[in-house]
Amino acid sequence: MRFFKNRSSLPVLTDCALGPLSVISCGDLPTPPNGNKIGTLTSYGATAIFSCNTGYTLVGSRVRECMANGLWSGAEVRCLGRWGVSVVRWGKSPVCVSGGSRDCRY
């Protein structure tokens, strides 16, 4: 098997005897609350670079790459505020989020 690029420059896994098999996609990576993401492609070899707004600390992998197995490398990104929490909107009120679970309300 070999990787070739098709007309849209997306890598295609090809078996020389069978022809193109499929485009490898890792799916969309969300932009973290209070952060930014550079990169919109989701196919094999694509890279996403994350950063956090001023006053927030990035937790997780700053750079993630779409791998041949269809998964993103690294760890999910979160932008944590001053006390290790990320303030996001839950309905109409802000909610503190810590460790991926809701644990306090304003």
C-alpha positions as CSV (number, residue, x, y, z in Angstrom):
1,M,0.0,0.0,0.0
2,R,1.1,3.5,-0.7
3,F,0.0,7.1,0.0
4,F,-0.8,9.2,-3.0
5,K,-2.3,12.7,-3.3
6,N,-5.5,13.2,-5.2
7,R,-6.5,16.3,-7.1
8,S,-7.6,18.1,-3.9
9,S,-4.2,17.3,-2.3
10,L,-5.8,15.0,0.3
11,P,-3.8,11.9,1.0
12,V,-5.5,8.7,-0.3
13,L,-4.5,5.2,0.9
14,T,-4.0,3.2,-2.2
15,D,-3.5,-0.5,-2.9
16,C,-1.8,-0.6,-6.2
17,A,-3.9,-3.7,-7.3
18,L,-7.2,-2.3,-6.1
19,G,-6.9,1.5,-6.5
20,P,-8.0,4.2,-4.1
21,L,-9.4,2.8,-0.8
22,S,-10.4,5.9,1.3
23,V,-9.4,9.3,2.6
24,I,-8.3,9.2,6.2
25,S,-10.1,11.7,8.3
26,C,-9.8,12.4,12.1
27,G,-12.9,14.5,12.4
28,D,-13.1,18.1,13.6
29,L,-11.3,19.3,16.7
30,P,-13.2,22.0,18.7
31,T,-11.8,25.3,19.6
32,P,-11.5,25.4,23.4
33,P,-13.5,28.0,25.3
34,N,-11.2,31.0,26.0
35,G,-8.8,29.8,23.3
36,N,-8.0,29.7,19.6
37,K,-7.2,27.1,17.0
38,I,-5.1,27.5,13.8
39,G,-5.9,24.8,11.2
40,T,-9.2,23.6,9.8
41,L,-8.2,20.5,7.8
42,T,-9.1,17.1,9.3
43,S,-7.4,14.6,6.9
44,Y,-4.3,12.5,7.5
45,G,-1.2,14.8,8.1
46,A,-3.3,17.9,9.0
47,T,-2.1,19.9,12.0
48,A,-4.0,22.0,14.5
49,I,-2.2,24.5,16.8
50,F,-3.9,25.8,19.9
51,S,-3.4,28.8,22.1
52,C,-5.3,30.4,25.0
53,N,-6.5,34.0,25.5
54,T,-4.5,36.2,27.9
55,G,-5.0,35.1,31.5
56,Y,-5.6,31.5,30.6
57,T,-3.2,28.6,30.7
58,L,-3.2,25.9,28.0
59,V,-3.6,22.3,29.4
60,G,-3.2,19.5,26.9
61,S,-1.3,19.4,23.6
62,R,-0.5,22.7,21.9
63,V,0.0,20.9,18.5
64,R,-2.1,17.9,17.4
65,E,-1.7,16.0,14.1
66,C,-4.2,13.7,12.3
67,M,-2.5,10.3,12.3
68,A,-2.9,7.4,9.8
69,N,-5.1,5.5,12.2
70,G,-7.8,8.3,12.0
71,L,-7.1,9.7,15.5
72,W,-5.6,13.0,16.6
73,S,-2.2,12.8,18.4
74,G,-1.8,14.3,21.8
75,A,-4.4,15.3,24.5
76,E,-7.5,17.4,24.4
77,V,-6.9,21.1,24.9
78,R,-8.4,23.2,27.7
79,C,-7.7,26.8,28.6
80,L,-7.8,27.2,32.4
81,G,-8.2,30.5,34.2
82,R,-6.5,31.8,37.3
83,W,-7.7,29.2,39.7
84,G,-7.5,26.2,37.4
85,V,-11.0,26.6,36.1
86,S,-12.4,27.6,32.7
87,V,-15.5,29.8,32.6
88,V,-18.0,28.8,29.9
89,R,-21.6,29.5,29.2
90,W,-24.2,26.9,30.4
91,G,-27.6,28.1,29.3
92,K,-27.9,31.8,30.4
93,S,-25.4,31.7,33.3
94,P,-21.6,31.3,33.4
95,V,-20.4,28.0,34.9
96,C,-17.0,27.1,36.3
97,V,-15.6,24.0,34.6
98,S,-12.7,22.1,36.2
99,G,-11.3,18.7,35.1
100,G,-14.1,18.5,32.5
101,S,-17.0,18.5,34.9
102,R,-19.3,21.3,36.1
103,D,-18.4,22.0,39.7
104,C,-19.5,25.6,40.6
105,R,-21.9,28.4,39.4
106,Y,-21.8,32.1,39.5
